Amino acid sequence: MKTQKRQSIKKQMLLVFIGLLALWVVALMVLNGRFLQPYYISNKKNQFVEVYRRLQLTAAQDKIKWQDIPDDLLRFAEKSNISFLIMGEDSQEVLTNVNDKEMLYNQLLGYLLNQTQKKGKVLARTDGYEINQSWDPWNKTDYVEMWGKLKSGQTFLIRSPLESIKESVAVSNRFLLLSGAALLGISAVFIWYFSKRLTDPIQELAVLSRRMADLDFEARYERGGKNEIAELGENFNRMSQSLKEAVAQLKSANNQLKQDIRRKEKLEEMRNEFLGNVSHELKTPLALIQGYAEGLKEGISEDADSRDFYCDVILDEAGKMNQMVRNLLTLNQLEFGSEETPFERFDLTELTRGVLQSMEILAAQEGVQVTASLERPVYVWAEEFKVEQVIRNYISNAFHHVKGEKRVKVAIETTEEKARVRVFNTGNPIPEEDLPHIWEKFYKVDKAHTREYGGNGIGLSIVKAIMDSFHQNFGVENREDGVEFWFELDRK
């Protein structure tokens, strides 16, 4: 199953918060551009109504004269960027708060002649006034304007340019853009810092949980703290320890159960196999012993030489049975004895040379030519007594199966880590189908030949048990002119 790529929480938080800030800045710019001008116009309408109301109060008694206009009204108009013009009924007398009154005068005439309304937009209308958004062709500028008649019969025009608010919108948007960019940069640093402080413990918990899922219970949350994440980390630690103990107990129980089952199965299998093999191996010597013993008892042969022959056969078969029992006891001790193997450092060359010297008489009896490549000391780690058994079994096996030129060669090869003992004998190769089975108890490749020298098929089983206890490699290989057995030991 393909694992999906996960995004970092820290990166997600950074992108979300930066995106929200950027969206907020863009929203402010859109609101600023879309609604600031209508809001400005609405505010101007209220200001116009206030100026109109004040002018109406002033015109309540008589026609307005310049000295009748209150100073606070003039200050209010100046502060609000409002221009006004009051024209008498004769269109000659004009009152205004700006120096250039011609534009206001022409615009008011345009309203009176119903010309300006064609290019304007009516924003509000009452019995006393009309508020418009219009275009002044002389200034090429949009204005908000109010015109109408006062109680005194005078006509008035109040105006305020929209250019300033358009410029304000542009300036405001530029300011929002620049300040928003700066805010985004500063916010990114702060968000990254705080998100790192928040997500690093979470990431540590994620790594911890993944290691726990892989049954690595040595993982611990070590960041500490007093917040909820720290409490969660402590809970993870307690859970890891509890799981470690539970799994350890479960593994121990499971391993013990497996060992018990395996031991029981192996014991049963070995018991059946042992009984069958021992019965088979003992059948021939017992039959011979019984037969020759009965012959002696019945006096089949009266001469001394025949009786000696009968006795020799009985003694020989009894010796073979005795040797087989000793080998079985040795093998049993190796397979079911103590699992502890006392390792020691010793000279493998000297040990091999000693085994060969003790077997010189057997070599002479078999007519075997023995050559040994044992020039220098080779120190290894193992149990010396068991290694001697392995070497003795290999050499004895070679003597019994040597044929042709009757050569046996013993050599020790070394690498930096290992020492390998090789025992070669000339003779017939072992059939390939028999190679995997020669290490099994009572297995014989050539049963007739094995019977001749008193073999019982246990020697190589002892070798296998010893090498398995050392956890070292061993084996056999067919050569062109014979067979070679080998085993390895640690030099370090």
Sequence and secondary structure as in RCSB ss.txt:
>XXXX:A:sequence
MKTQKRQSIKKQMLLVFIGLLALWVVALMVLNGRFLQPYYISNKKNQFVEVYRRLQLTAAQDKIKWQDIPDDLLR
FAEKSNISFLIMGEDSQEVLTNVNDKEMLYNQLLGYLLNQTQKKGKVLARTDGYEINQSWDPWNKTDYVEMWGKL
KSGQTFLIRSPLESIKESVAVSNRFLLLSGAALLGISAVFIWYFSKRLTDPIQELAVLSRRMADLDFEARYERGG
KNEIAELGENFNRMSQSLKEAVAQLKSANNQLKQDIRRKEKLEEMRNEFLGNVSHELKTPLALIQGYAEGLKEGI
SEDADSRDFYCDVILDEAGKMNQMVRNLLTLNQLEFGSEETPFERFDLTELTRGVLQSMEILAAQEGVQVTASLE
RPVYVWAEEFKVEQVIRNYISNAFHHVKGEKRVKVAIETTEEKARVRVFNTGNPIPEEDLPHIWEKFYKVDKAHT
REYGGNGIGLSIVKAIMDSFHQNFGVENREDGVEFWFELDRK
>XXXX:A:secstr
        HHHHHHHHHHHHHHHHHHHHHHHHHHHHHHHHHHHHHHHHHHHHHHHHHHTTTS   GGGS HHHHH
HHHHTT EEEEE TTS  EEESSS  HHHHHHHHHHHTT GGGGSEEEEE SSEEEEEEEETTTTEEEEEEEEE 
TTS EEEEEEESHHHHHHHHHHHHHHHHHHHHHHHHHHHHHHHHHHHHHHHHHHHHHHHHHHHTT TT       
SSHHHHHHHHHHHHHHHHHHHHHHHHHHHHHHHHHHHHHHHHHHHHHHHHHHHHHHHHHHHHHHHHHHHHHHHTS
  SHHHHHHHHHHHHHHHHHHHHHHHHHHHHHHHHHS S    EEEEHHHHHHHHHHHTHHHHHHHT EEEEE  
S  EEEE HHHHHHHHHHHHHHHHHH  TT EEEEEEEE SSEEEEEEEEES    TTTGGGTTSTT  SSHHHH
HHHT  S HHHHHHHHHHHHT  EEEEE SSEEEEEEEEE  
